[in-house]
Amino acid sequence: MWRLLLFFGVASALSMQCADAQPWPQDTADHATAFTSGRSLDVSSNKVALVIGNADYPQYALPNAARDSRSVAAALRARGFDVLLRTDATASQMRDALVEFRRRLRAGGIGVFYYAGHGLQAGGSTLLTPTHADPNAPAALLATSVDLSDVLSALSIERPHAASVIVLDTCLTQPFSATLVTPRLPSQTLIAYAAAPGEQAEDGARHGVFTGAWLDEMARVPEEPIDLMFAQVVARVSHSTNGLQRPWIASSLTQALPLPAAALALTQDEVLDGTTAYVHSRPSAITRGILPKDSNEQYELTFWDSIKDSNYPGDYEAYLKAYPNGRFAALAKARIERLKASSAGTPGAPPASASHTPPPAPAQTSAPAPAKPPAPAAPPKTVAAPAPAPVSPPVHAGAESKDCAACPAMIELPAGSFTMGNSSDDPSEKPPHHVTIAAPFAIGKYEITVEQWNACADVNGCPKLAPESNSVKNAPARDLSWDDAQAYVKWLSKVTGKTYRLPSEAEWEYADRAGTTTKYWWGDQMRKGMANCKDCGDPYHAEAPEPVGSFAANPNGLFDMNGGVWEWVGDCWHNSYQNAPNDGHVWDTPGCSMRVIRGGSWREGNDYMLTSTRFKYSQSVRQSQDGMRVVKELK
């Protein structure tokens, strides 16, 4: 296994996806040297960094990863970076941070992403593992790890004076393949590997050897182009390990990319934290891979053993993603066909006594994100069935109505009870709890559209929408803050004489579930044509959501509850459902500024489409993936 550091110099490199990869070429002469001109990329404007250090794993803990992240954060702050630091982050916290990272990058300039912790490669994807990752549950490990493509998505946001750097200080264990997978080198890109391909990179006494050398070099030289900086880092690492660890550099840079000089003085503890003490010493035996070396064959057996009794097709699909030609591939395919044939005759209910892969926590994306975005790991893809799975009976939705020509169409829902939440690995969705909706209410058949929003904006009841994000009148209105949504429901209540508001989080989930108890309202597996998301099938356009009503309605007759745009609800964000109200009311807190969004957006993957998925965003901030749906109280 080998630790990897990736440096992406400019925004043009960020359209590359990790899946678009090829084995590293044998002849690397054209890639191994950076031929930079006398020009330099402009890094004098806004500077934002996201630094993540995951150390507290249940197995194979990495104490140095936390120290590495704190020291890197301090060094970047000294150089004028606005730094987001996260340590021991769960998958949802990593995606949350990516969303915020993306939001801050909008002002332009250089963006730096640094990650220290366990990692692996599978199916052409580079995966960063959250602290709750369990190497003994391989299917869950694949599903919950954060994909490097989410980082690329966060950094790909259009911004002035764009330059981007990604640093991954992690072993990329390859338990699923012995084939080295590396990204192609686009223009203006520098890739610095902590060790030569196929070789190990190990921790030092206080820092990872490579990160420690980088920190030492940043402290030694006030401002230095990255290619020259890493030439020095290579020499330091090779010398300190007596040649046992050999960093390797590839570059296509044609312009110098300097890190800004430090503007603040730092103490030894802040930056080096003992770095100089370990240089010239033998590194420890600890490595940053979630799995032990040479475990490919054994790990396949471990993987199969963990799912062999599962009644969920997704677990076998995860195995096939990792081992398309594995020893159990034929059996996995047969089990998938049998389970799907069986589910077709069992409407709306998951198989009994099933062990299954916990769904990954949502993202942003680009941040999420919203980043549960910014930008925020590719879960195992599910195999689409030719037709949607049957679901439980609907909640007997009532009549459709409209209170004015420009008003949204509303669907009446009766009072009722359901189980809210999910017992998966995302702590924000726990504990599942029984909720009783005491009174009937009406909820929007669709998300609020651009045309409906403009009816409010044209009379100055709502702020004008950004034209570049809202040119299609029957598309969902987006780039809306929670405060904007409050302005719309206030205007709608005034013009109709009825009480309109945002749904409570409980009302939203009750409406989406429509009497079902499965992961999605249509069943436990993603199916093409059910939601507007990036891997949910056509129609799909990466630049914008589809018009409302382009996908199937749930049993309540509601469209786009999953996908399209994130939908604001009335509740204040709480980190879990502990002490949540059980009567369906809005769960508010005095002075709250962070609100809940539900349903995912077109930019997220199918793991965000689960009915239980929830995320948070600042109520005053506008984000291009955030929209709304309204509720009307029934007297």
DRENVO-967931 format. One record per residue (C-alpha): x, y, z negated; residue in one letter. Coordinates in steps of 0.001 Angstrom, whole numbers, padded with zeros to 6 digits, always signed. Each point is the difference from the previous one (the first is absolute). Example, Ala and Ser with C-alpha at 12.3 -4.5 7.8 and 13.67 -1.06 7.14 Angstrom:
2
+012300-004500-007800a/+001370+003440+000660s/
***
This chain:
635
+000000+000000+000000m/+001116+003543+000496w/-000826+003405-001269r/-001142+002480+002603l/+000146+003761+000252l/-001845+001664+002859l/+000472+003579+001100f/-002382+001476+002537f/+001367+003340+001099g/-002862+001748+001772v/-003728-000245+000408a/+000297-001489+003482s/+001176-003221-001598a/-003063-000338-002124l/-002390-001286+002641s/+001912-003286-000124m/-001724-002828-001852q/+001898-002639-001929c/-001793-002692+001961a/+001584+001387+003156d/+003275-001716-000726a/+002632-002133+001624q/+002924-002074-001193p/+003070+002147-000535w/+002123+000020+003169p/+003274-001870-000018q/+001824+002875+001641d/-000384+002947-002345t/+002691+002226+001423a/-002530+002490+001340d/-001816+000113-003322h/+002721-000014-002597a/+001211+003574+000412t/-001804+003319-000215a/+000979+002399+002787f/-001213+003253-001505t/+000323+003318+001736s/+000918+003258-001636g/-003673+000807-000493r/-001851-000754-003235s/-003604-000815-000723l/-001700+002786-001967d/-000518-001116-003611v/-000205+003473-001519s/-003788+000067-000301s/-002343-002045-002204n/+001565-003140-001537k/-002105-002792-001534v/+001101-003369-001387a/-001861-003050-001290l/+002181-002170-002240v/-001238-003398-001229i/+001919-002313-002315g/-001606-003334-000909n/+001832-001794-002798a/-002458-001641-002406d/-000914-003116+001991y/-001482-002969-001894p/+002797-002079+001535q/+003417+001174+001213y/-000117+003400-001744a/+002291+002720+001440l/+001009+002485-002727p/+002353+001827+002366n/-002814+000814+002447a/-001601+002398-002493a/+003356+001665-000713r/+000692+000255+003726d/-003313+001733+000660s/+000405+002501-002835r/+003525+000884+001095s/-000992+000377+003659v/-002958+002169-001045a/+002295+002246-002052a/+002515+000309+002846a/-002722+000946+002489l/-001627+002490-002376r/+003373+001692-000337a/-000002+000425+003776r/-003338+001773-000011g/-002295-002954+000674f/-003526-000157-001350d/+000280-003515-001462v/-002771-002495-000778l/+001469-002664-002298l/-001776-003280-000717r/+001444-002862-002038t/-001437-003477-000531d/-002817+000730+002437a/-002864-002309+000891t/-001094-000325+003624a/-002787+002533-000481s/+002371+002443-001714q/+002500-000327+002836m/-002707+000693+002580r/-001336+002847-002118d/+003454+001566-000036a/+000277-000381+003781l/-003220+001956+000448v/+001260+002848-002169e/+003370-000130+001788f/-001732+000432+003324r/-002050+002911-001291r/+003091+001860-001199r/+001776-000603+003293l/-002571+002031+001894r/+001970+003158-000707a/+002763-001392+002201g/+003714-000657-000350g/+001958-003051-001114i/-001618-002981-001721g/+001974-002636-001917v/-001396-003344-001169f/+002100-002103-002389y/-000932-003435-001338y/+001901-002213-002422a/-001470-003378-000915g/-000769-003425+001401h/-000913-000449+003639g/-000361-002616+002724l/-000713-000473+003688q/-002890-002018+001422a/-001681-000162+003379g/+002131+002858+001347g/-001007+002268-002913s/+002225+001557-002627t/-001783-000225-003356l/+000697+001920-003217l/-001230-001872-003055t/-001941+001661-002854p/+000833-000837-003591t/-002861-002473-000422h/+001215-002090+002959a/+000090-003694-000813d/+002457-002090+002075p/-001886-003120-001090n/-003133+001185+001845a/+001350+000582+003522p/-003331+000794+001672a/-000692+002686-002601a/+003581+001257+000306l/-000492+000611+003725l/-003385+001634-000537a/+001010+002395-002775t/+003434+001141+001187s/+000219+003396+001694v/+001011-000059+003656d/+002744+002304+001263l/-002403+001032+002764s/-002012+001870-002651d/+003105+002058-000809v/+000550+000696+003689l/-003629+001089+000275s/+000388+002443-002884a/+003123+001513+001530l/-001494+000206+003500s/-002266+002896-000911i/+000511+002907+002386e/+001887+002817-001677r/+002434+002794+000935p/+003777-000624-000195h/-000628-003704-000558a/+002807-002310-001063a/-000410-003221-001938s/+002134-002384-002025v/-000960-003425-001359i/+002191-001778-002535v/-000862-003572-000963l/+002380-001344-002623d/-001380-003519-000111t/+000940-003493+001019c/-002216-001063+002847l/-000401-003674-000839t/-001143-002022+002996q/-001760-002997-001537p/-002181-000441+003067f/+002594+000164+002766s/+003715-000217+000494a/-000218+002439+002917t/+001306+003482-000698l/-002648+002602+000853v/+001150+003600+000359t/-001638+003020+001605p/+001118+001349+003340r/+002100+003134-000127l/-001924+002950+001418p/+001799+003266+000596s/+001209+002077-002965q/+000060-002913-002427t/+002565-001227-002491l/-000344-003391-001678i/+002321-000793-002881a/-000012-003564-001316y/+001264-000558-003519a/+001563-003239+001225a/+000710-001636+003320a/-002968-001970+001410p/-000363-003338-001732g/+002280+000926-002895e/-000867+000870-003577q/-000128+003423-001633a/+000152-000016-003761e/-000573+002272-002950d/+002747+001705-001912g/+000241+000520-003726a/-002243+003069-000034r/-001111+000545+003618h/-000349-001966+003176g/+003448+000023+001581v/-001156+001776+003153f/-002221+002558-001758t/+002718+000689-002546g/+002519+000719+002739a/-002493+002278+001750w/-000679+001940-003211l/+003722+000334-000592d/+000524+001288+003523e/-002825+002546-000331m/+001552+001258-003231a/+003448+000210+001564r/-000882+001855+003216v/-002399+002987-000242p/-001387-000351+003539e/+000929-002697+002495e/-001563-001419+003188p/-001622-003351-000682i/+002162-001960+002442d/+003217+001244-001629l/-001462-000466-003471m/-000741-003656+000634f/+003373-000625+001563a/+001387+000946-003413q/-002633-002137-001769v/+001018-003024+002089v/+003606+000448-001050a/-000941+000405-003682r/-002159-003119-000093v/+002527-002138+001835s/+002785+001158-002310h/-001974-000409-003247s/-001062-003568+000899t/+003366-001068+001453n/-001652-000445+003379g/-002731-002357-001269l/-002747+002472+000978q/+000356+001600+003411r/-002465+002760+000831p/-000764+000388+003687w/-001129+003138+001821i/-001902+000424+003270a/-000872+003401+001409s/-001436+001769+003001s/+000311+003492-001472l/+000952+002722+002464t/-000328+002849-002512q/+001412+000247-003481a/-002506-000533-002832l/+001468+001508-003189p/-001508-000323-003438l/-000295+003507-001524p/+002618+000916-002555a/-000946-000204-003683a/-001366+003249-001421a/-000198-001247-003605l/+002693-001405-002241a/-000556-003577-001142l/+001354-001910-002927t/+001865-003276+000400q/-002981-001872-001417d/-002453+001648+002381e/+001818-000918+003195v/+002597-002675-000565l/-001350-001671-003150d/+003203-001987-000268g/+000725-000353+003717t/+003712+000774-000269t/+000295-002590-002744a/-000871-002877+002293y/+001964+001038+003086v/+002989-002383+000380h/-001829-002585-002124s/-001576-003273+001121r/-003734+000410+000511p/-002453-002079-001970s/-001700-003103+001376a/-003404+001690+000096i/-001419+000666+003454t/-003066+001881+001117r/-001931-002787+001661g/-003274-001322-001390i/+001126-003562+000755l/+003231-001927-000544p/+002398-000527+002883k/-000325-003005+002332d/-003591-000612-001102s/-001670-000144+003425n/-000861-003684-000020e/-000926-000129-003669q/-002042+003181+000238y/-002134-001381+002812e/-000869-002912-002272l/-000734+002421-002849t/-002198+002085+002299f/-002015-003000+001170w/-000344-001401-003488d/-001455+003324-001195s/-002812-000019+002598i/-000586-003653+000856k/-003225-000134-002043d/-001282+003433+001047s/-003447+000377+001539n/+000841+003342+001624y/+001126+000039+003663p/+002070+003120-000664g/+002472-001978-002113d/+000692-002409+002859y/+000205+002907+002438e/+002662+001543-002269a/+001940-003256+000142y/-000194-000044+003813l/+001173+003608+000140k/+003093-000970-001975a/+000524-003445+001586y/-001617-000094+003449p/+001868-003241+000735n/+000173-001254-003578g/-000303-003609-001086r/-003596+000604-001151f/-001064+002214+002944a/-002317-002578+001567a/-001642-000718-003342l/-000411+003724-000718a/-001748+000537+003347k/-002296-002947-000631a/-000934+001326-003452r/-000794+003433+001446i/-002360-001515+002569e/-001681-002203-002615r/-000492+002841-002487l/-001388+002366+002617k/-002372-002639+001265a/-001102-000637-003574s/-000489+003711-000784s/-002288+000387+003005a/-002486-002230-001797g/+000288+001706-003397t/-001411+003514+000341p/+001548+002725-002093g/+001824-002084-002585a/+003720-000734-000351p/+001032-003633-000442p/-000175-001297-003528a/+003067-000646-002136s/+002250+001880+002385a/+003414+001385-000698s/+000729+002842+002331h/+002420+002743+000865t/-000760+003210-001900p/-000752+002818+002444p/+002686+002666+000122p/-000625+003281-001745a/-000770+002846+002364p/+002513+002722+001341a/+000209+002807+001657q/+001326+000236+002219t/+001568+002616+000682s/-000478+000865-002084a/-003284-001956-001923p/+001104+001667+000838a/-002659-000031-000758p/+003046-001467-001421a/-001589-003601-001404k/+001475+002115+003333p/+002374+001915+001543p/+000628-001831+001668a/-000801-002629-002104p/+002166-006736+001376a/-001596-002207+002521a/-002141-002713-001638p/-000365-003355+001723p/-002342+000403+002939k/-003140-002063-000054t/-001293-001920+002968v/-003127+001535+001455a/-003064-002184+000298a/-002321+000447+002978p/-002873+001278-002114a/-000454+001709-003393p/-000476-002293-002976a/-003492-000024-001481p/-000389+002031-003179v/-002296-000048-002978s/-003420+001631+000359p/+000069+003825+000077p/-001167+002147-002871v/-003250+000595+001904h/+000922+003421+001320a/-002927+002308+000510g/-001032+002421+002709a/+002256+002358+001932e/-000703+003737-000276s/+001387+003451+000857k/-000845+003252-001768d/+000908+002276+002934c/+001301-000231+003559a/+003597+000645-001064a/-000262-002107-003154c/+001523-003465-000322p/-002198-003090+000423a/-000568-001627-003403m/-000777-003605-000986i/-001946-000653-003200e/+001431-002639-002360l/-001840-001470-002990p/+001271-000263-003562a/+001949-003157-000705g/+002993-001670-001625s/+003325-001318+001272f/+003548-000846-001088t/+002369+002870+000728m/+003731-000384+000447g/+002385-002812+000765n/+002162-002334-002072s/+002862+000172+002514s/+003476+001336-000684d/-001008+003678+000334d/-000441+001198-003596p/-002114+002975+001076s/-002768-002424+001074e/-000066-001817-003340k/-001871-001083-001944p/-002946-001138+002121p/-003072+001205-001874h/-003767-000191+000266h/-001672+003242+001106v/-003709+000765+000102t/-001167+002751+002363i/-003056+001153-001928a/-001664+002210+002627a/-000451-000254+003761p/+001943+002433+002179f/+000586+000766+003667a/+003440-000092+001594i/+001277+001188+003357g/-000416-002469+002847k/+003259+001370+001417y/+002913+002052-001212e/-000602+003737+000377i/+000815+000892+003600t/+001795+002987+001479v/-003313+001288+001393e/-001704-000233-003394q/+002898+001703-001745w/+000044+002801+002563n/-003672+000736-000711a/+001170+000979-003483c/+003192+001740+001149a/-001870+002090+002618d/-001959+001745-002761v/+003074+000324-002250n/-001226-002630-002419g/+003109-002134+000604c/+003559+000692+001146p/+000776-000369+003697k/+001544-003296+001029l/+003421-000228+001621a/-000827-000208+003739p/+002773-002474+000800e/-001521-002543-002415s/-003657+000635+000707n/-000674+000400+003712s/-002482-002884+000425v/-003394+000971-001391k/-001164-003535-000875n/+003324-000982-001602a/+000283+000056-003792p/+000942+003412-001368a/+003460-000242-001544r/+002834+001971-001511d/-002431+000730-002830l/+000852+000508-003648s/-002286-001025-002860w/-000681+003689-000570d/-001053+000342+003661d/-002405-002914-000479a/-001540+001747-003000q/-000617+003072+002143a/-001814-002126+002594y/-002344-001756-002444v/-000772+003363-001645k/-000964+001462+003383w/-002009-003085+000963l/-001934+000107-003280s/-000746+003681+000516k/-001345-000326+003554v/-002101-003105-000708t/-001186+000673-003537g/+001101-003554-000875k/+002841-001117-002285t/+002969-001155+002063y/+003360-000961-001491r/+002943-002313+000457l/-000720-003606-000967p/+001360-001331-003240s/+002684-002609+000487e/-002420-002662-001257a/-002731+001107+002440e/+002499-000097+002842w/+001128-003564-000737e/-003594-001143-000624y/-000989+001400+003405a/+002974-001579+001758d/-000335-003436-001598r/-003662-000218+001003a/-000573-003008-002211g/+003193-001823+001006t/+002816-001172-002275t/+002680-000632+002632t/+003165+002022+000700k/-001672+001825+002876y/-003748+000370+000378w/+000174-002398+002973w/+002043-002714-001744g/+003452-000802-001340d/+001931+000424+003253q/+000504+003008+002246m/-001968-000313+003241r/+000404+001992+003173k/-002517+002742+000613g/-001035+000432-003633m/+002059+003041-001023a/+002031+002812+001530n/+003562-000718-001163c/+003354-000502+001665k/-000162-003806+000136d/-003772-000507-000021c/-000571-000177+003769g/-001241+002302+002743d/-001089+002664+000447p/+003051+001574-001602y/+002051+003124+000634h/+002931+000781-002296a/-000455+003764+000242e/-003569+000232-001341a/-002930-002026-001381p/-002734-001216+002304e/-003421+001711+000084p/-002312-001047-002812v/-002063-003118+000677g/+002601-001593+002302s/+000192-003103-002203f/-002487-002359-001603a/-002304+001212-002786a/-000043-001806-003330n/-003208-001759-001171p/-001224+003311-001481n/+000168+001594+003464g/+003013+002157-000966l/+002764+000587+002537f/+003742+000437-000533d/+000020-000536-003738m/+003343-001699+000651n/+002470+001812+002251g/-000554+003195+001959g/+000975+002531-002678v/+000515-000254-003746w/-003159+001174-001745e/-000002+002260-003047w/-002126-001040-002965v/-000896+002056-003047g/+002127-001798-002587d/+003215+001082-001631c/+002844-002468+000571w/+000686-002487-002797h/+002770-002574+000250n/-002384-002879-000726s/-003653-000732-000747y/+000706-000354-003708q/-002839+001851-001804n/-001699+000837+003298a/-003739+000794-000192p/-002273-002927+000833n/-003005+002066+001105d/+001337+001187+003364g/+000483+003638-000989h/+002954+002144+001088v/+002947-000605-002350w/+001385+003480-000536d/+002630+001500-002303t/+000360+003666-001042p/+002747+001742+001941g/+000281-002836+002513c/+001882+000852+003221s/+000516-003483+001451m/-003066-001561+001644r/-000884-003416+001397v/-000179-000821+003703i/-001451-003248+001335r/-000181-002115+003138g/+003362+000457+001720g/+000566+001742+003317s/+000754-000814+003623w/+003733+000372-000673r/+000156-002741-002626e/+000165-003749+000516g/-002653-002571-000826n/+001218-000339-003602d/-001445+003451-000653y/-003437-000996+001285m/-000976-002102-003016l/-003183+001141-001690t/+001814+000378-003326s/+002822+002173+001385t/+000318+003335-001775r/+002508+002774+000070f/+000572+003526-001285k/+000797+003407+001428y/+000280+003534-001328s/-003424+001622+000239q/+001319+003273+001433s/+002221-001512+002708v/-001136-000581+003575r/+001237-003139+001695q/-000683-001067+003571s/-001378-003412-001019q/-002482+001278-002614d/-003700+000543+000722g/-003306-000515-001791m/-003441-001600-000212r/-002870+001461-002016v/-002654-001247-002415v/-003473+001455-000546k/-001783-000450-003293e/-003520-001362+000288l/-002582+001514-002313k/
***
